[in-house]
Amino acid sequence: MAILKVPVGPDDHIQGNPKAPITLVEYGDYECPACGLAYPIVKAVQKHFGRNLRFIFRYFPLAQAHPNAESAAETAEWAASHRRFWEMHDALYENQTMLGLPLYLALANALQLPEVELSVALENRIFHPKVRADFMGGVRSGVNGTPTFFINGRRHDASYDFAHLVAAIDMELEQAGTAS
């Protein structure tokens, strides 16, 4: 079983209780259809577990298969520099079929962020190093497709549907409860 080689840290995008007993890490690609299907499932899992779950999203753009994946990830990271990562993250998945510069600029505008600054950042690939670092961390952790999930540092190799994720997290919670 593959383990997460890069521990969760201050450069990660984290949602939820920082002291939650369960950490769910997703390596995702904004243009990946399977990631698009996983997006509402992750939201439902977060709602289901509430304060018992913290969620981390990391970029794993499969650029050869998905030509807009890297620019979408760089757009999300640019939004993060304005403390609007999660809003952009959600908007990118919710508009997954329209990825590209016109959408990115429209989303920046909708979030009241400077569109010209986004254009310059994308043109100069300012946020590429962060996207690349996430990708390489995923490679080191055994990620070979998207979405890939890790639950408390161990790769979840079963289906990522709601029932399987909940069952795996419940099992982890049980083990944590008996270990305490």
BAFILO-951870 format. One line per 10 residues: number of its first residue (from 1); for each residue z, y, x of C-alpha. Coordinates in nm, 2 decimals. Layout:
% BAFILO-951870
NUM = Z Y X  ...;
//
This chain:
% BAFILO-951870
1 = 0.00 0.00 0.00  -0.10 0.34 0.13  0.17 0.60 0.18  0.15 0.98 0.18  0.12 1.09 0.55  0.16 1.46 0.49  0.49 1.54 0.33  0.51 1.79 0.05  0.58 2.13 0.20  0.56 2.51 0.15;
11 = 0.18 2.52 0.16  0.15 2.29 -0.13  0.08 2.39 -0.49  0.39 2.27 -0.68  0.47 2.27 -1.05  0.79 2.16 -1.20  1.15 2.11 -1.10  1.18 2.13 -0.72  1.47 1.88 -0.73  1.30 1.63 -0.96;
21 = 1.36 1.27 -0.88  0.98 1.20 -0.91  0.71 1.37 -0.71  0.35 1.31 -0.83  0.08 1.42 -0.59  -0.28 1.43 -0.69  -0.57 1.46 -0.46  -0.85 1.60 -0.67  -1.20 1.74 -0.68  -1.28 2.01 -0.94;
31 = -1.63 1.88 -1.00  -1.53 1.51 -1.02  -1.58 1.38 -1.38  -1.29 1.13 -1.34  -1.06 1.42 -1.23  -1.17 1.61 -1.53  -1.06 1.32 -1.75  -0.73 1.29 -1.55  -0.65 1.67 -1.60  -0.52 1.64 -1.96;
41 = -0.34 1.31 -1.87  -0.15 1.48 -1.59  -0.05 1.76 -1.83  0.07 1.50 -2.08  0.27 1.32 -1.81  0.43 1.64 -1.70  0.53 1.72 -2.06  0.66 1.37 -2.11  0.88 1.37 -1.80  0.98 1.74 -1.80;
51 = 1.24 1.82 -1.54  1.23 1.47 -1.39  0.88 1.53 -1.24  0.74 1.77 -0.99  0.36 1.78 -0.96  0.16 1.87 -0.65  -0.22 1.92 -0.64  -0.41 1.89 -0.32  -0.78 1.94 -0.27  -1.01 1.65 -0.19;
61 = -1.36 1.79 -0.25  -1.63 1.52 -0.23  -1.89 1.77 -0.13  -2.18 1.53 -0.08  -2.15 1.41 -0.44  -2.03 1.74 -0.59  -2.20 2.05 -0.45  -1.96 2.29 -0.62  -1.64 2.11 -0.53  -1.56 2.30 -0.21;
71 = -1.64 2.64 -0.35  -1.42 2.56 -0.66  -1.13 2.46 -0.43  -1.17 2.77 -0.22  -1.17 2.98 -0.54  -0.84 2.81 -0.65  -0.69 2.88 -0.31  -0.81 3.24 -0.32  -0.63 3.27 -0.66  -0.32 3.12 -0.50;
81 = -0.32 3.40 -0.25  -0.28 3.62 -0.56  -0.01 3.39 -0.71  -0.24 3.27 -0.98  -0.32 2.92 -0.85  -0.22 2.72 -1.16  -0.41 2.96 -1.40  -0.73 2.92 -1.19  -0.67 2.54 -1.14  -0.65 2.49 -1.52;
91 = -0.95 2.72 -1.59  -1.17 2.54 -1.33  -1.10 2.20 -1.50  -1.13 2.34 -1.85  -1.48 2.48 -1.75  -1.58 2.20 -1.52  -1.94 2.17 -1.64  -2.01 2.54 -1.55  -1.88 2.55 -1.19  -2.05 2.80 -0.97;
101 = -2.02 3.17 -0.86  -2.08 3.32 -1.21  -1.79 3.12 -1.35  -1.56 3.19 -1.06  -1.62 3.56 -1.09  -1.57 3.55 -1.47  -1.24 3.36 -1.42  -1.13 3.61 -1.16  -1.21 3.89 -1.41  -1.02 3.71 -1.69;
111 = -0.72 3.67 -1.46  -0.75 4.04 -1.37  -0.82 3.96 -1.01  -1.07 4.15 -0.78  -1.41 3.98 -0.82  -1.56 4.15 -0.51  -1.27 4.02 -0.30  -1.34 3.66 -0.43  -1.71 3.70 -0.34  -1.63 3.81 0.01;
121 = -1.38 3.52 0.05  -1.63 3.26 -0.06  -1.91 3.41 0.15  -1.69 3.41 0.46  -1.52 3.07 0.37  -1.18 3.23 0.43  -1.00 2.96 0.24  -1.20 2.67 0.38  -0.93 2.58 0.65  -0.67 2.51 0.37;
131 = -0.91 2.30 0.17  -1.01 2.11 0.48  -0.65 2.05 0.58  -0.57 1.90 0.24  -0.88 1.68 0.26  -0.79 1.56 0.61  -0.44 1.49 0.50  -0.58 1.28 0.21  -0.80 1.09 0.45  -0.50 1.01 0.67;
141 = -0.31 0.90 0.36  -0.58 0.65 0.26  -0.75 0.86 -0.01  -1.10 0.73 -0.06  -1.19 0.87 -0.40  -1.07 1.11 -0.67  -0.85 1.13 -0.84  -0.59 0.96 -0.62  -0.22 0.98 -0.71  0.09 0.92 -0.51;
151 = 0.42 0.86 -0.68  0.72 0.94 -0.45  0.50 0.90 -0.15  0.33 0.57 -0.24  -0.03 0.55 -0.36  -0.07 0.46 -0.72  -0.34 0.20 -0.72  -0.34 0.11 -1.09  -0.52 0.30 -1.36  -0.44 0.67 -1.40;
161 = -0.44 0.66 -1.78  -0.13 0.79 -1.95  0.03 0.45 -2.01  -0.01 0.33 -1.66  0.12 0.65 -1.50  0.42 0.67 -1.73  0.50 0.30 -1.66  0.48 0.35 -1.28  0.69 0.67 -1.30  0.95 0.49 -1.53;
171 = 0.97 0.21 -1.28  1.03 0.46 -1.00  1.30 0.64 -1.21  1.47 0.31 -1.27  1.47 0.23 -0.90  1.61 0.57 -0.82  1.87 0.53 -1.09  1.99 0.20 -0.95  1.98 0.32 -0.59  2.22 0.61 -0.67;
//
